[in-house]
Amino acid sequence: MFEVTKQAARQIRKAAQESDTEELALRIAAMRGPDGSISYQMGFDEFGIGDTLLNSKGIDILISSEAKELLNGTVLDFVELEPGDFQFIFLNPNDPQYRPPTE
């Protein structure tokens, strides 16, 4: 359904330690915009009614029932886009702006 890469998991653990939120899961939110693209938000949160709890690479992940379909098949990665510029990216086949990585 949703997974994180090793690099993303490492960075998520680091962020949880730095913000003293290691006991919380990472909530992934997704919303479809007027143009069909998907926007994302992340933050540490507690389990709520209607949430799906998953675990990928040792990271507990919360996804609301509303975002579940939008995030199905998505991979969260942490990559260097330009020298020294590291960011989380969502590789989501449900997003019309998604371009699969080329080998």
C-alpha positions in Angstrom: 0.0 0.0 0.0 2.5 2.6 1.1 6.2 2.2 1.8 9.3 4.2 2.8 12.8 3.6 1.5 15.8 3.0 3.8 17.0 6.5 3.3 13.6 8.0 4.2 13.3 5.8 7.2 16.7 6.9 8.5 15.7 10.6 8.1 12.3 10.0 9.7 13.9 8.4 12.7 16.4 11.3 13.0 13.5 13.9 12.9 11.6 12.0 15.5 14.6 11.9 17.8 15.4 15.6 17.3 11.7 16.6 18.0 11.3 14.1 20.9 8.3 12.5 19.1 9.7 8.9 18.9 6.5 7.5 20.5 4.3 8.9 17.7 3.7 7.5 14.2 4.3 9.5 11.1 1.0 10.7 9.6 1.0 11.1 5.8 -1.8 13.3 4.4 -2.7 13.7 0.7 -5.2 15.9 -1.1 -6.1 16.1 -4.7 -5.9 19.6 -6.2 -8.2 21.2 -8.8 -5.7 20.2 -11.5 -5.7 16.6 -10.4 -2.2 16.8 -8.8 -1.7 15.5 -5.3 -0.2 17.5 -2.5 1.3 16.0 0.6 1.9 16.8 4.3 3.7 14.8 7.0 3.9 15.1 10.7 4.1 13.0 13.8 0.7 12.2 15.3 -1.4 9.8 17.4 -3.7 7.1 16.0 -7.2 8.4 15.3 -10.6 6.9 14.4 -10.6 5.8 10.7 -6.8 5.7 10.5 -4.8 2.9 8.9 -1.6 2.0 10.8 1.2 0.4 8.7 4.8 -0.3 9.3 7.5 0.1 6.6 11.2 -0.2 7.3 10.5 0.0 11.1 8.5 3.3 10.7 4.9 3.4 12.0 2.7 5.2 9.4 -0.8 6.6 9.8 -3.0 7.2 6.8 -6.6 8.5 7.1 -9.4 6.7 5.3 -9.7 9.8 3.0 -6.1 9.6 1.9 -5.8 5.8 1.6 -6.8 5.6 -2.0 -4.6 8.5 -3.1 -1.6 7.0 -1.4 -2.0 3.4 -2.6 1.2 2.2 -4.2 3.2 5.3 -3.1 6.9 5.2 -2.1 8.3 7.9 0.2 12.0 8.5 -0.5 14.6 11.0 0.7 16.9 12.1 -2.0 19.5 14.7 -3.0 17.9 16.8 -5.7 20.9 19.0 -6.1 24.2 19.0 -4.4 23.5 19.5 -0.7 19.7 19.8 -1.2 18.0 16.7 0.4 14.2 16.4 0.3 11.5 13.9 0.8 9.8 13.0 -2.4 6.6 11.0 -3.1 6.7 8.5 -5.9 3.0 8.1 -6.5 1.5 6.4 -9.5 -1.9 7.9 -8.7 -0.6 11.5 -9.3 -0.9 12.6 -12.9 2.4 14.5 -12.5 4.3 11.3 -11.5 7.1 10.2 -13.8 8.5 6.8 -13.1 12.2 6.7 -12.4 14.3 5.6 -15.4 17.1 3.2 -15.0 
